[in-house]
Amino acid sequence: MTHTRRLLVPAAVIAALLLNGCSASAEGEVQENENPASYGDCELTGTKGEYTLETKTDGTLLMKADLPSPGWYNGDTVEDIRSGFDFCLLVNIAHRAGIDNVKLQMASFDGLVAGKAGDMDLSLNQITITEERRKVMDFSDPYFQSTAGVLVKAGADVSESNLSSSHLGVKQGTVGQLLVADIIKPNKAASVFPGDSEMQAAVLAGNVEAGIQDLSIVLGAAAKSGGKLEVVGQILTDEAYGIMMEKGSPNLDTINQILAEMKADGTLDKLSAAYLVDAYGVDPASIPVWEVK
């Protein structure tokens, strides 16, 4: 992990360094800060400035998402986020593009995938690539394969055989919502929630019997619940996450090049090992695979 060197320097120098995003060397020279505050606790890989991205604001990479998300954007608020798979992937993209400032902004998930979230450089938000979404937004090559998970209150009587007769909850605008409507086809209409936290709270309160959302997301929620929630099954979807950009983004090819390099040099595997396994407390492969027809 790369850290900014700490030195005892006059207050005036410190102020200048903060304004310019730099640190001082032992010889008193001003050097470029290799790990700005907006990079959080992420380990940096690859060569800084090897690529060039066109951004809305010079020197800033603006990312919009439904935040936070355990394992992906770790923290209780947007301001707290300093680590996580998607966050550190974002940081490493900025690093390789020579961009020192990463800015996070909240946006509703359904607004994001509908192309109604306003100006942004990209969205890294565990967004499944679909043809419908490609009509309004551009997507990078896949960076993570996904399945759907079944989240329940610990001890709940929800199984593969009775899933379709259970009262289900989904997050608006997600593949989970489509999966429930088109494949599971429950006897009772699913409850639709604006965000993950609302759906998870409904499961915990017993307002719905199970929540259907990306496995990685519900595993993170279960791990954070202190044993109150659990994931009892996963449903194969043959889907993958991609980085979403505005339609016609000039950065699409460059983002794909950066992702290909991160896959080849092991960065993506390191992020998964560092944040997802620890965040879940369980091997995702150990979750039973359910067939729904």
Buried (B, 14 or more C-beta within 10 A) or exposed (E): EEEBEEEEEEEEEBEBBEEEBBBBEEEEEEEEBBBBEBBBBBBBBBEBEEBEBEBEEEEBBBBBBBBBBBBBBBBEEEEEBBBBBBBBBBBBBBBBBBBBBBBBBEBBBBBBBBBEBEEBBBBBBBBBBBEEBEEEBBBBBBBBEBBBBBBBBEEBEBBBEEBBEBBBBBBBBBBBBBBBBEEBEBEEEBBBBBBBBBBBBBBBEEEBBBBBBBBBBBBBBBBBBEEBBBBBBBBEBEBBBBBBBBEEBEBBEBBBBBBEBBBEEEBBEBBBEBBBEEBBEBEBEEBEEBEBE
